[in-house]
């Protein structure tokens, strides 16, 4: 009986304290998302044998990423990698789309946009000299 009386004493203040504690816990544990923009070098991979890249219109791309603030705080430009495969390229002009999936990012980070969205390159057959 004494315990029940003690619990009901100033019950409004006790309830308010619990509400504040829960609100503070939710605020601290729920992190919002954050966005960042990085300039990343563009790597041309899977170059077919006998071909060389003679010119590339874009050497760096601007990548907009998003993720939790704690992940984004540790993210460095070196953690991002933009690649375009030249696997099916032929001699001459080559145009490829740069998609968000063309950028490798750490776990927990999502690529929102890549600018520019295309890369133009010129490939030439390698001539061997004796």
C-alpha positions in Angstrom: 0.0 0.0 0.0 2.8 2.4 0.8 4.5 1.6 -2.5 1.3 2.5 -4.5 0.9 5.7 -2.6 4.5 6.6 -3.2 4.2 5.9 -7.0 1.1 8.0 -7.3 2.6 10.9 -5.5 3.5 13.6 -8.0 2.5 11.3 -10.9 2.3 14.2 -13.4 6.0 15.1 -12.9 7.0 11.4 -13.1 5.1 11.0 -16.4 6.6 14.2 -17.8 10.1 12.9 -16.9 9.5 9.7 -18.7 8.2 11.5 -21.8 11.2 13.8 -21.8 13.6 10.8 -21.4 11.9 8.9 -24.3 12.0 12.1 -26.5 15.7 12.6 -25.7 16.5 8.9 -26.5 14.7 9.1 -29.9 16.6 12.4 -30.8 20.0 10.9 -29.9 19.6 7.5 -31.5 17.9 8.6 -34.7 20.4 10.1 -37.1 19.3 12.1 -40.0 20.7 11.7 -43.5 23.3 13.9 -44.9 24.5 14.7 -48.4 27.9 15.6 -49.8 29.5 16.3 -53.1 32.9 14.9 -54.2 35.0 15.3 -57.3 36.3 11.9 -58.3 38.7 10.8 -61.0 37.2 8.8 -63.8 38.9 5.5 -64.5 38.6 3.8 -68.0 38.9 0.1 -67.4 38.8 -3.1 -69.5 40.6 -1.5 -72.5 40.5 -3.9 -75.4 44.0 -5.2 -76.5 45.4 -3.3 -79.4 43.5 0.0 -78.5 44.7 3.0 -76.7 42.8 6.0 -75.4 44.0 9.1 -77.3 41.6 11.6 -75.7 39.0 11.8 -73.0 36.6 14.7 -72.6 36.2 14.3 -68.9 38.8 13.1 -66.4 36.9 13.8 -63.2 33.2 13.6 -62.3 31.2 15.3 -59.6 29.4 12.7 -57.4 26.6 13.6 -55.0 26.1 11.0 -52.3 23.9 10.6 -49.3 24.0 8.5 -46.1 23.7 8.6 -42.4 25.6 11.5 -40.8 27.9 9.1 -38.9 28.9 7.3 -42.1 29.2 10.6 -44.1 31.5 12.1 -41.4 34.1 9.4 -42.1 33.7 9.4 -45.9 36.7 10.6 -47.9 37.1 11.3 -51.6 39.5 8.4 -51.8 36.7 6.0 -50.8 34.8 6.7 -54.0 35.7 5.3 -57.4 34.1 6.1 -60.8 34.7 3.6 -63.6 33.6 3.2 -67.2 34.3 -0.1 -69.0 35.8 0.1 -72.5 35.2 -3.7 -73.0 33.0 -3.2 -76.2 34.9 -0.2 -77.5 36.0 0.0 -81.1 38.6 2.4 -82.7 37.1 5.9 -83.1 34.8 7.8 -80.9 33.3 6.2 -77.8 30.4 7.5 -75.8 29.4 5.9 -72.5 26.8 6.8 -69.9 28.1 7.4 -66.4 25.4 6.0 -64.1 25.2 6.0 -60.3 26.0 2.3 -60.5 29.3 3.3 -62.2 30.5 4.7 -58.9 31.8 2.4 -56.2 31.0 3.7 -52.7 31.3 2.3 -49.2 28.5 0.4 -47.6 25.8 2.7 -46.3 26.4 5.4 -48.9 24.1 5.9 -51.9 25.0 7.7 -55.1 22.3 10.3 -55.9 23.7 11.9 -59.0 26.8 11.9 -61.3 27.8 14.9 -63.4 28.4 14.8 -66.3 26.1 11.9 -67.2 28.2 10.9 -70.3 31.9 10.6 -71.2 33.3 10.9 -74.7 36.6 9.3 -75.6 38.6 8.7 -78.7 40.3 5.3 -79.2 43.0 4.4 -81.7 44.6 1.2 -82.8 48.1 0.8 -81.4 50.7 0.7 -84.1 53.7 -1.4 -83.3 57.1 -0.2 -84.5 59.9 -2.7 -85.3 
